[in-house]
Amino acid sequence: MRFTLCLSLALLGVCISQADDTADFLKKENWEGISEYWKVEGNTVIGAPPAAIKSNTFFCSKAKYKDFELSFKVQLKDGVGNSGVQIRSKVDDPKGFVVAGPQCDIGAGYWGSLYGERFGGMMKEAPKDKVNEKLKPKEFNDYYIKVVGKKVTIKVNDVIAVDQEFEKMPEEGIIAFQLHSGPKMEVTFKDIKFTNLSKSK
């Protein structure tokens, strides 16, 4: 019985480790961007340029991903600035870490929307009234992204902002965190959890 119990616990441990890929996802060596703008601390990514920036720039995964789940708490310090998370995207300009592709938006008037960064503009606008009911502009907000096939689901504080298929969705691509051009800003993504849904396929 003791052997069976130990085996069961061991198998459970394997299942748990397979279900959560966060540690590998957030390894510092797996990311690239303008070094003085970004830092990784455990399960937290912070973007904080020393001054205002003139063009959008990103902290980019070196790996490409297909299907995945990504959740985190995000804060725009003092409610200032605009950010987002690129999904199935590509680096368009390596020098400035400029990215093109679908973006899960974070910022006043755009929280939860799916926007095509250098990819054709707005893909799906989130229902502002519903999102704003639970939004805390200067505090941390819960953010959830799931991408399976052509379908993208985005939730902000458990409010469904986007949940549909998009024919133009690329088959795979990088994930990237954004710093938007404009006033000096600071964005913090904490309690990041990532699951690669393509590994079991």
N, C-alpha and C positions, 0 to 999 in steps of 0.2 A: 504493500500500500504506500509506504514511504517513497519507494522508487517511482511509482505511478504518479504520486503527488508532485515529486520533484520534476519529473518529465513534463507533466502538465504545466507547471509553472514556467519551465524553460521554454516550452512551445509558446506560452502566452507572452513571454518576454520577447521572443522572436517576432511575434505578430505585432507587438507594440512598437518595436524598433522599425519594422517595415512600414508601419502606418504613419510614422512621423519622421520626415526627412529634414527637419529644421536645422540640425547641427551641420550636416553636409552643405545644405543650401546657403548657410550664412558664413561659411569659412572665408576668412578675409582674402585668401589667395584666389577665391573664385569670383572676385568682383573687381571692377575697374572704374575709375572716374577721376576727377580732379582731386588729388589727394588732400589738399588743404580745405576742401569743402565738406568732406565726408568722414565719418568714423563709425566703426562697428564695435559695440560693447555688448557681448553676450547675444541676447535675442533682440537687441535694439540697434537701429540704424538712425543716425542723426545727420541731417544736412544743414550746414550753417556756414555760408560763405562770409568772409570778413567784411564785405561791403556789398552794395547793390551790384547785380550782374546784368549784363546787356543782352544776353541770349539764354534761352533754356538750356540746361545741362543736366546730365543724368548719372546716376550710380548704377552701373550695368553688370548684370550677370554675364560671366564668360560662357556659361552653358546655355543651350537652347532647350526649351520645354514645350511639350504638347499639352496634355491634360494635367490639371493640378488644382489644388485648393490652397488658398493663401488667406490668412486672417491676421489681424493686428489691431492695436489701438494707435490712433494717429492724432497728433496735435500740431496745429499751426500756431506758433508762439504769439500770444496777444491777438490771435485771429488774423494776423497779417500774412499776405502772400498767397501763393497758389502752388499746388503740388499735384501728384498723381502717381499711378503705378502703371507702367507700360507692360502689356502682355503680348506674347508672340510678335515681338518687334525686332528691329534691326538697328545697328549703329549706322547712322547716315553720314556722320562726320567724326572720325576717330579723334581728331585733334581736340575738339571741344566737347566730345562725348555727347553729340547731338543724336537723338534717336527718332525713328519713324515707325509708326504703327498704332494699334489701338491702345487707348489710355483710359484707365479707371480714374476718374477725376476727383480732385480734392481741392475745394476752394469755394469762396462765397459765390452763390448762384450756380455752381456746377457740381456740388457734392453728389457722388454716385452716378454721374452721367458717364457714358462711354464716348470718348472723343478720339477722332482720328488725327493724331499728331503727325503732321506731314503725310497724312493718309486720307485726306479728303474732308476733314472737318467733322462736325458732330455726327455720330452714328446713332445714338439714342440718348435723348435728354431724360434725366431722372424727373419724377414727379416732385417738384420743388416743395409744394405745400406739405406733402406727407413726410418728406425728408426733414424739412425745417421744423416740424412739430417736435422732433426728438433731437435735433442737432444742438450741440454745445459748441459754438464757434470758437471760443477761447480755451476750451478744455479738450481732454482726450475723447475721441469718438471711436466706437467699434466699427471696423471695416472688414468686409468679407468678400472674397472673389473666388469664383469657381469657373473653370473653363473645361468643357468636355466637347470634343468635336467642334461644331460650329456654334455651340451654345455658350453664352456668357451670362453668369448670374453675379450681380453686385448687390450687397446689402450694406446699409449704413445704420448703425444702431438697431439692427434687426428689421429695418424697413426695406422691403424689396424695391430697389431703384431700377435695376435692369434684369430681365430674365427672358431671353429669347435667342434665337439663332441669327447669325449674320453670315450671309453668303461670302462676303469678302474677307472673312476671318482667315488669316494665314494658318497653315498647318502646324507650324512651330515657330519659335523665336525666343529671344531673350526676355527676361523680366528686368525692369529698371525703375528706380525711384527718381522722381523729378524735383529739381529746383527751378522755379519759373523766373524769367526775367522780371525786373522791376525793383521795388524797394528791398532793402536788406531784410532777410527773413530767416527763420529757423523752423525746420520741420523735424518731428521726432516720430519714428515708427517703433513702437515697443510691443513686447509680448508677441513677437512674430511667430507664427506657426505655419509650416509649409508641408504639404503632402504631394508627392509626385504620383499622380493617378495613372500615369502611363507605364510605370514599372511592372505592374501586375498583368499587363496586357500581352 
